[in-house]
Amino acid sequence: MVVNDATPHDCAWRAEVDELKAKVAERDEVIAKQSEMLEVFAGQLAALQQKVFGGGQEKMPSPKDELRKGNRSKSGQPKRGDDKRKSNAAARKKLPEREFVHRVRQEDKVACTECGEPPTRQLGEGKVTTLYEFVPAHFEQHKHIRETLVCRCGSHIVTADGPAKVIDKGRYGPGLMAHIITGKCADSLPLYRIAKRYHRYGVPIARSTVGTLFHNSAEAIKPLYDLIFSHIAAQAVVQADETPMAMQAKGKCRKGYLWTFLCDDAIGYRFAATRSGETPVVVLGGTQGTLVVDGYSGYNAVCTPQSRQRAGCLAHARRKFFEALKTAPMVAERAMGLILEVYRVEHEMAEAGLTRSAQHGHERATRSRAAMAELRALIDEEHDRHLAKGPMGKALTYADNQWTELTRFIDDVEVPVDNNASERALRIVALGRKNFMFVGHVEAGQNLGVLYTMVANCELHGVNPLAYLTDVLPRVQHTRASKLSDLLPWNWKPPDPPKASGANESE
């Protein structure tokens, strides 16, 4: 009897086999889902254990710290530390001096056992002990007496100009307003604490008045703020980031956002009620170049073929591999080591003073490209071996999805490897958020962004924000638009100090 293999063989055994195969497939699917959940839970458990028992989120060592290990000067101290100490010593020497002479007590002027005479002759200039002391700040009343002249017949009267004011008919000078701004935007002090401090100085200024002076200052200096953003938008490479900032609403606070946009020589902050892509469009819409950001989709509106190309953040990718260390240590360490090689190139070029040079471009095109090629091979090799929702799966997926953006720096030496500069710019915002917690409304948030911008640019260019704001605040409204750029922090020159004689007079 010849059996035709092509003919389906139906029997009770086949039905039972098919049923068992279906059950096995169902079981395998359940096991796969459970395995995925176990890997996800393992990552969450590791994070929770670190938070509960490890003192918060585990801190990832920065590439700079890792690369600087062993990079010491012959004295055993970091070179930058030596420079900082010298700079601090030079600054201390410029402080004003006050001399206090300490006389020898009468009971200590005992007779000498050799000559029998008490010590009375001065020996040298005496022993000098230097103490650095804090002199508490104080308020003054500046009475500006405006000379008034009249002709012989009394029909023509002329009066001298009054002092420069930020607020017309205001009673508070620009120095006080500058002190309020630096207190909140540089030192992260809430306005009510600043008002409390003024009470201790002996001048009770209402908290509401302090707030009014703060916001009026922002309105006065806004032309310079707009000029800074125009400068940033005109740059070929811009970095951006955003962070939440609570805003008061009826019955509760709602979430607003403070965005930062920066280039090499300028930083700008802008408050918005939402995290939508509208803010990047307002700031960078219609401009061309490169935008260095993380993977947030809100920047997509300005990252188009007609506008800016997007560059990714290698630090974000490194952080995700760091978070997968406990669940997939071998792969995570390998990936972080390859990323560290990229940072090694950046570190060596910075130490040699060759950043953005032709040599820097060559090193990126060879060493950095090779390291990133190895990372690409590692991602391809490991991608299907890890569950998508696990820590390592998320790290691999992020790097895979952002690969074009993450490698943009290789062919353009002007593009940084990460977006850390904009994240650092938001640290002062995070500190302020802990202290004054929220802004009252959209306009208050926008004013905060204006003054954050002015203080940050002063600090970026080594300008004392207190001196800068004291000088510039009353001048902005009287300066022609064509001359406003002279008042930007990087162009500003401190005014000449008043002359010793006649310092209380103005002509």
Buried (B, 14 or more C-beta within 10 A) or exposed (E): EEEEEEEEEEEEEEEEEEEEEEEEEEEEEEEEEEEBEEBBEBBEEBBEEBEEEEEEEBEBEEBEEEBBEEEEEEEEEEEEEEEEEEEEEEEEEEEEEEEEEEEEEEEEEEEEEEEEEEEEEEEEEEEEEEEEEEEEEEEEEEEEEEEEEEEEEEEEEEEEEEEEBBBEEBEBBBBBBBBBBBBBBBBBBBBEBBBEBBEEEEBEBEBEBBBBBBBBBBBBBBBBBEBBBEBBBEBEBBBBBBBEBBBBEEEEEEEBBBBBBBBEBBBBBBBBBEBEBBBBBBBBBEBEBBBBBBBEEBBEBBBEEEBBBBBBBBBBBBBBBBBBBBBBEEBBBBBBEBBBBBBBBBBBBEEEEBEBEEBBBEBBEEBBBEBBEBBBEBBEEBBEEBBBEBBBBBBBBBBEEBBEBBBBBBEBBBBBBBBBBBBEBBEBBBEBBEEBEBBEBEEBBBBBBBBBBBBBBBBBBEBEBBBBBBBBBBBBBEBEEEEBEEBBBBEBEEEEEEEEEEEEEEE
